[in-house]
Amino acid sequence: MQGNRAERFKQIFVNLTSECCKLSVDTDLKDSVLRIVNGGQEHVNTWNDSIRHSCWGIYQQKVVITRSQTVHDVDTSAVSNAMSKMIDSVRKANNIESSYMSQIRECLEKCKGLTRIKQETIEGYERNIADLENKIRIAETAIKTLQREATEFNELADRLDDRARELDNKWWFTKIATVVIGALLVTLTAGLILTVAAVAFLGNFNLNTASGCRDGAREARQKAKEKGYEIARLRSNVQAYQGEVTELQEKIPIVKADIDTINRIERELINLIQEIESLDIQRSSDHVLGMLQFCAVRLTHVEADSQLQDFKVEWTTMERQLTECSMPFSDFIF
């Protein structure tokens, strides 16, 4: 059982170290987790050294007490010193366990906070993508409208050039009468979807003369060219928007992967807390301290050789139970 527990601790620390390597930019969390991993090893060494050395001191005193024939053979000062060291070691282990658990819980809170931040980051990316995609749709619709208008302005210019050529032809000139501008515009723009506002500029030209028609044609082609400039600008914007969308879409899986990694780290930290709590170090500490205090009191009452044999039995029992009770400390190992 103890071996299995040691393997579980080892696997938890291996998993935590592995997950830390997967984090993209969260160096603060990574450092916190690695401090827990490294701190665990340091605490293990401290616990094992103090508890095992103290147990060894208690065992050595058991050997001396067992061999003692009289009360005067027992070095009460050495026995008291061994028990004091054991008490100090147990209390130190308690403090280490409490501090270490606080460190783990702080890291857990950091995981939860970072997960919330990253989820909000993804939501922000998604909102930006939706906004950019809407801008792209608006721009593409505008481009189609501008393309149609540019084509129709060029077609209108061609019609004006045709009329100018007709007016230049003397034979046609004798047959073509002056036409009311409104009716002429209807003829020239037949089949086109250009708005009245779009062709209102033609009112500035005398379309009953060849030169007026040519001036109108030049103006129509200029407007078509301006539409082309606007189309180019919008296409550039669309390209920039698409680049931003792609960049944001590439970031989202990275952030999601970080969230998954943080969630796995969180689960491992919870497992670590549960494993440490299962050691029930506080209960073992209380038991150890109780036995030590009992034996310390008993030692002061061993005044006759006849009482020494009973104390030997009690000390041997305490030493055995002490070793058993100290197992939770030494069980927290890699």
C-alpha positions as CSV (number, residue, x, y, z in Angstrom):
1,M,0.0,0.0,0.0
2,Q,2.8,2.3,0.9
3,G,4.7,1.5,-2.2
4,N,1.6,2.2,-4.3
5,R,1.2,5.5,-2.5
6,A,4.8,6.4,-3.2
7,E,4.2,5.6,-6.9
8,R,1.1,7.8,-7.0
9,F,3.1,10.7,-5.6
10,K,5.8,10.1,-8.1
11,Q,3.3,10.0,-11.0
12,I,1.6,13.2,-9.9
13,F,4.9,15.1,-9.9
14,V,5.9,13.6,-13.2
15,N,2.6,14.7,-14.7
16,L,2.8,18.2,-13.2
17,T,6.3,18.6,-14.7
18,S,5.2,17.3,-18.1
19,E,2.1,19.6,-18.2
20,C,4.2,22.7,-17.3
21,C,6.3,22.1,-20.4
22,K,3.1,22.5,-22.5
23,L,2.2,25.9,-21.3
24,S,2.8,28.5,-24.0
25,V,3.4,31.8,-22.2
26,D,2.2,31.4,-18.6
27,T,5.6,31.5,-16.9
28,D,4.2,32.6,-13.5
29,L,2.0,29.5,-13.3
30,K,4.8,27.3,-14.6
31,D,7.2,28.6,-11.9
32,S,4.5,28.1,-9.2
33,V,3.9,24.5,-10.2
34,L,7.6,23.7,-10.5
35,R,8.1,25.2,-7.0
36,I,5.5,22.7,-5.8
37,V,7.3,19.8,-7.5
38,N,10.7,20.9,-6.3
39,G,9.3,21.9,-2.9
40,G,7.8,18.5,-2.6
41,Q,11.2,16.9,-3.0
42,E,12.7,19.2,-0.4
43,H,9.9,18.5,2.0
44,V,10.3,14.8,1.5
45,N,14.0,15.1,2.3
46,T,13.3,17.2,5.4
47,W,10.6,14.9,6.6
48,N,12.5,11.7,6.0
49,D,15.7,13.0,7.6
50,S,14.1,14.4,10.7
51,I,11.5,11.7,11.3
52,R,13.9,8.8,10.5
53,H,16.8,10.2,12.4
54,S,14.5,10.8,15.4
55,C,13.1,7.3,15.2
56,W,16.7,6.0,15.1
57,G,17.5,8.0,18.2
58,I,14.4,6.5,19.9
59,Y,15.5,3.0,18.8
60,Q,19.0,3.6,20.1
61,Q,17.6,4.5,23.5
62,K,15.4,1.4,23.4
63,V,18.6,-0.7,23.0
64,V,20.3,1.0,25.9
65,I,17.2,0.7,28.1
66,T,16.7,-2.9,27.2
67,R,20.3,-3.7,28.2
68,S,20.0,-1.7,31.5
69,Q,20.0,-3.8,34.6
70,T,19.3,-1.0,37.1
71,V,17.6,2.3,37.1
72,H,21.0,4.0,37.4
73,D,22.1,2.4,34.1
74,V,19.4,4.5,32.3
75,D,20.7,7.9,31.0
76,T,17.5,9.9,31.5
77,S,19.1,12.9,30.0
78,A,19.8,11.1,26.7
79,V,16.3,9.6,26.7
80,S,14.8,13.0,27.2
81,N,16.9,14.5,24.5
82,A,15.9,11.8,22.0
83,M,12.2,12.4,22.8
84,S,12.7,16.2,22.5
85,K,14.2,15.7,19.1
86,M,11.3,13.5,18.0
87,I,8.8,16.0,19.3
88,D,10.6,18.9,17.4
89,S,10.7,16.8,14.2
90,V,7.0,16.0,14.4
91,R,6.1,19.6,14.9
92,K,8.4,20.7,12.1
93,A,6.8,18.1,9.8
94,N,3.4,19.6,10.8
95,N,4.5,23.1,9.9
96,I,6.0,21.9,6.6
97,E,2.8,20.0,5.7
98,S,0.6,23.1,6.5
99,S,2.8,25.5,4.5
100,Y,3.1,23.1,1.6
101,M,-0.7,22.6,1.4
102,S,-1.2,26.4,1.4
103,Q,1.2,26.7,-1.5
104,I,-0.7,24.0,-3.4
105,R,-4.1,25.7,-2.8
106,E,-2.7,29.1,-3.8
107,C,-1.5,27.5,-7.1
108,L,-5.0,26.0,-7.5
109,E,-6.6,29.5,-7.2
110,K,-4.0,30.8,-9.7
111,C,-5.1,28.0,-12.1
112,K,-8.8,29.0,-11.7
113,G,-8.1,32.7,-12.2
114,L,-5.9,32.0,-15.3
115,T,-8.5,29.8,-16.8
116,R,-11.1,32.6,-16.5
117,I,-8.8,35.1,-18.1
118,K,-8.1,32.8,-21.0
119,Q,-11.7,32.0,-21.5
120,E,-12.4,35.7,-21.6
121,T,-9.5,36.1,-24.1
122,I,-11.1,33.5,-26.4
123,E,-14.5,35.2,-26.1
124,G,-12.8,38.5,-27.0
125,Y,-11.1,36.9,-30.0
126,E,-14.4,35.5,-31.2
127,R,-16.1,38.8,-30.9
128,N,-13.3,40.5,-32.9
129,I,-13.6,37.8,-35.5
130,A,-17.3,38.3,-35.8
131,D,-16.8,42.0,-36.1
132,L,-14.1,41.6,-38.8
133,E,-16.2,39.1,-40.8
134,N,-19.1,41.6,-40.7
135,K,-16.8,44.3,-42.0
136,I,-15.6,41.9,-44.8
137,R,-19.2,41.2,-45.8
138,I,-20.0,44.9,-45.9
139,A,-16.9,45.7,-47.9
140,E,-17.5,42.8,-50.4
141,T,-21.1,44.0,-50.9
142,A,-19.8,47.6,-51.5
143,I,-17.2,46.2,-54.0
144,K,-19.9,44.5,-56.0
145,T,-21.9,47.7,-56.1
146,L,-18.9,49.7,-57.1
147,Q,-17.9,47.2,-59.8
148,R,-21.4,47.4,-61.3
149,E,-21.4,51.2,-61.2
150,A,-17.9,51.4,-62.7
151,T,-19.0,49.1,-65.6
152,E,-22.1,51.2,-66.2
153,F,-20.2,54.5,-66.1
154,N,-17.9,53.1,-68.8
155,E,-20.9,51.9,-70.8
156,L,-22.5,55.4,-70.4
157,A,-19.2,56.9,-71.6
158,D,-19.3,54.6,-74.7
159,R,-22.8,55.7,-75.5
160,L,-21.9,59.4,-75.2
161,D,-18.9,58.8,-77.5
162,D,-21.2,57.1,-80.0
163,R,-23.6,60.1,-79.9
164,A,-20.6,62.5,-80.3
165,R,-19.6,60.6,-83.5
166,E,-23.1,60.8,-84.8
167,L,-23.1,64.5,-84.2
168,D,-19.8,64.8,-86.0
169,N,-21.2,63.1,-89.1
170,K,-22.6,65.9,-91.2
171,W,-25.2,63.5,-92.8
172,W,-26.4,62.5,-89.3
173,F,-26.3,66.1,-88.2
174,T,-28.9,67.2,-90.8
175,K,-31.2,64.5,-89.5
176,I,-30.7,64.7,-85.7
177,A,-32.8,67.4,-84.1
178,T,-32.2,69.0,-80.7
179,V,-33.6,66.7,-78.1
180,V,-34.8,67.6,-74.6
181,I,-32.0,66.7,-72.2
182,G,-34.4,64.7,-69.9
183,A,-35.5,62.5,-72.7
184,L,-32.0,62.2,-74.0
185,L,-30.8,61.0,-70.6
186,V,-33.5,58.4,-70.5
187,T,-32.2,57.1,-73.9
188,L,-28.6,57.2,-72.9
189,T,-29.1,55.4,-69.6
190,A,-31.5,52.8,-70.9
191,G,-30.8,49.4,-69.4
192,L,-28.4,50.9,-66.8
193,I,-29.1,50.7,-63.0
194,L,-27.3,54.0,-62.3
195,T,-29.2,56.3,-59.9
196,V,-30.4,59.7,-61.0
197,A,-27.9,61.2,-58.6
198,A,-25.1,59.2,-60.3
199,V,-25.8,60.7,-63.7
200,A,-26.9,64.2,-62.6
201,F,-23.5,65.5,-63.6
202,L,-24.5,65.1,-67.2
203,G,-26.8,68.1,-66.7
204,N,-23.7,70.2,-66.8
205,F,-23.0,69.3,-70.4
206,N,-24.7,70.1,-73.7
207,L,-25.5,66.7,-75.0
208,N,-26.8,68.2,-78.3
209,T,-23.2,68.9,-79.3
210,A,-20.4,66.5,-80.1
211,S,-18.0,68.4,-77.7
212,G,-20.6,68.3,-74.9
213,C,-21.0,64.5,-75.3
214,R,-17.3,64.0,-75.3
215,D,-16.9,66.1,-72.1
216,G,-19.7,64.0,-70.6
217,A,-17.9,60.8,-71.7
218,R,-14.7,61.9,-70.1
219,E,-16.5,62.7,-66.9
220,A,-18.2,59.3,-66.9
221,R,-14.9,57.5,-67.4
222,Q,-13.4,59.6,-64.6
223,K,-16.1,58.5,-62.3
224,A,-15.6,54.9,-63.3
225,K,-11.9,55.3,-62.5
226,E,-12.8,56.7,-59.1
227,K,-15.0,53.7,-58.5
228,G,-11.9,51.6,-59.3
229,Y,-9.8,53.4,-56.7
230,E,-12.5,52.8,-54.1
231,I,-12.7,49.2,-55.1
232,A,-8.9,48.8,-54.6
233,R,-9.1,50.5,-51.2
234,L,-11.9,48.2,-50.1
235,R,-10.1,45.1,-51.4
236,S,-7.0,46.2,-49.4
237,N,-9.2,46.5,-46.3
238,V,-10.7,43.1,-46.9
239,Q,-7.3,41.5,-47.2
240,A,-6.2,43.2,-44.0
241,Y,-9.4,42.0,-42.2
242,Q,-8.9,38.5,-43.5
243,G,-5.3,38.6,-42.2
244,E,-6.5,39.6,-38.8
245,V,-9.2,36.9,-38.8
246,T,-6.6,34.3,-39.7
247,E,-4.3,35.5,-36.9
248,L,-7.1,35.4,-34.3
249,Q,-8.2,32.0,-35.5
250,E,-4.7,30.7,-35.1
251,K,-4.5,32.1,-31.5
252,I,-7.7,30.5,-30.3
253,P,-6.5,26.8,-30.5
254,I,-3.3,27.8,-28.6
255,V,-5.3,29.5,-25.8
256,K,-7.7,26.5,-25.7
257,A,-4.7,24.1,-25.4
258,D,-3.4,26.2,-22.5
259,I,-6.8,26.0,-20.8
260,D,-6.8,22.2,-21.3
261,T,-3.3,22.0,-19.8
262,I,-4.2,24.2,-16.9
263,N,-7.2,22.0,-16.2
264,R,-5.0,19.0,-16.2
265,I,-2.6,20.7,-13.8
266,E,-5.5,21.6,-11.6
267,R,-6.6,18.0,-11.5
268,E,-3.1,16.8,-10.5
269,L,-2.9,19.4,-7.8
270,I,-6.3,18.2,-6.4
271,N,-4.9,14.6,-6.5
272,L,-1.8,15.8,-4.7
273,I,-3.9,17.4,-1.9
274,Q,-6.1,14.3,-1.6
275,E,-3.0,12.0,-1.4
276,I,-1.4,14.2,1.3
277,E,-4.7,14.4,3.2
278,S,-5.0,10.6,3.1
279,L,-1.7,10.4,5.0
280,D,-3.6,12.0,8.0
281,I,-0.4,13.5,9.2
282,Q,-2.1,15.6,11.9
283,R,-3.6,12.4,13.5
284,S,-0.3,10.6,13.3
285,S,1.4,13.7,14.8
286,D,-1.1,13.8,17.7
287,H,-0.6,10.1,18.3
288,V,3.2,10.4,18.2
289,L,3.2,13.4,20.5
290,G,0.9,11.6,22.9
291,M,3.1,8.6,23.2
292,L,6.2,10.7,23.7
293,Q,4.6,12.7,26.4
294,F,3.3,9.5,28.1
295,C,6.8,8.0,28.1
296,A,8.3,11.2,29.3
297,V,6.0,11.1,32.3
298,R,6.6,7.4,32.9
299,L,10.3,8.0,32.8
300,T,10.1,10.4,35.7
301,H,8.3,7.7,37.7
302,V,10.9,4.9,37.2
303,E,12.6,5.1,40.5
304,A,13.1,1.5,41.5
305,D,14.7,-1.4,39.6
306,S,11.5,-3.3,39.9
307,Q,9.8,-0.6,37.8
308,L,12.5,-0.7,35.1
309,Q,11.2,-4.0,33.5
310,D,7.7,-2.5,33.1
311,F,9.3,0.6,31.5
312,K,11.3,-1.5,29.1
313,V,8.1,-3.1,27.9
314,E,6.4,0.2,27.6
315,W,9.4,1.8,25.8
316,T,9.6,-1.1,23.3
317,T,5.9,-0.9,22.6
318,M,6.2,2.9,22.1
319,E,9.2,2.5,19.8
320,R,7.3,0.0,17.6
321,Q,4.2,2.2,17.5
322,L,6.3,5.3,16.9
323,T,7.8,3.7,13.9
324,E,4.4,2.7,12.6
325,C,3.0,6.2,13.3
326,S,5.9,7.9,11.5
327,M,5.2,5.9,8.3
328,P,2.9,8.6,6.9
329,F,5.8,11.1,7.0
330,S,8.3,8.8,5.3
331,D,5.6,7.5,2.9
332,F,5.4,10.9,1.1
333,I,8.3,10.1,-1.2
334,F,9.2,10.0,-4.9
